[in-house]
Amino acid sequence: MQPKVKAAVLASGSGSNLQAILDELHGDPEIPLEVVLVLSDVNSAYALTRAAAAGVPTQVVRPRDHATREEFDREVAAVLDQHGADLVILAGFMRVFRAEFVRRYAGRIVNIHPALLPSFPGAHGIRDAFDYGVKVTGVTVHFVDEGVDTGPVIAQCAVAVDPDESLASLEAKIHAVEHEIYPETIRAVAEGRVTVAGRDVRVLGRRS
Ligand code: GAR
């Protein structure tokens, strides 16, 4: 049996992606991953409630309690270290880490973005794509590098924007795809099936 990868999930909001990860991966003896911590930058994040319901430790680190972004990053890193986290999973975490933090966890931070990067980076990927009038958008899972939504792509899935699509219906379609591909991709990372050479990322034994 492979030793379990200790994952910390960072979330600022509802935590539906966290829930998918907990449901699909956490507590399964067949899967070499356990969620050891859910960390949020927001006291009221519903992700914290989901974590508590699953018996996963939680911690809040708020930017406003730190004088600089570097101090905030250092506090997050200290909490991750306290919990022995060796994989950092961003799941709707609406903060950008500085280069020092990213270098410290190089190759061990993954993020999900609700658009087909490099199109529509930033905090409003679904709405920006919808407003632009694209016919196809989607979901990207990528390693985090020192830029914003610029790291090597691990997985992408396209989502059609139908003629009568509303923003709400597109959001629902995007989230449903996220909840499929994020756990599946994280599982591949935990199982050591993901190789990275520069921007060339390969997933061995991909099931889809
Ligand atoms: C997700 O759609 C995720 O892709 C997005 O935030 C949402 C969080 O939802 N992330 C970004 O936009 C990052 N730039 P959740 O809290 O229900 O998982």
Boltz pocket constraint, residues with backbone or C-beta under 6 A from the ligand:
constraints:
  - pocket:
      binder: B
      contacts: [[A, 11], [A, 12], [A, 13], [A, 14], [A, 15], [A, 16], [A, 17], [A, 18], [A, 91], [A, 92], [A, 93], [A, 112], [A, 113], [A, 114], [A, 122], [A, 123], [A, 124], [A, 125], [A, 175], [A, 178]]
      max_distance: 6.0
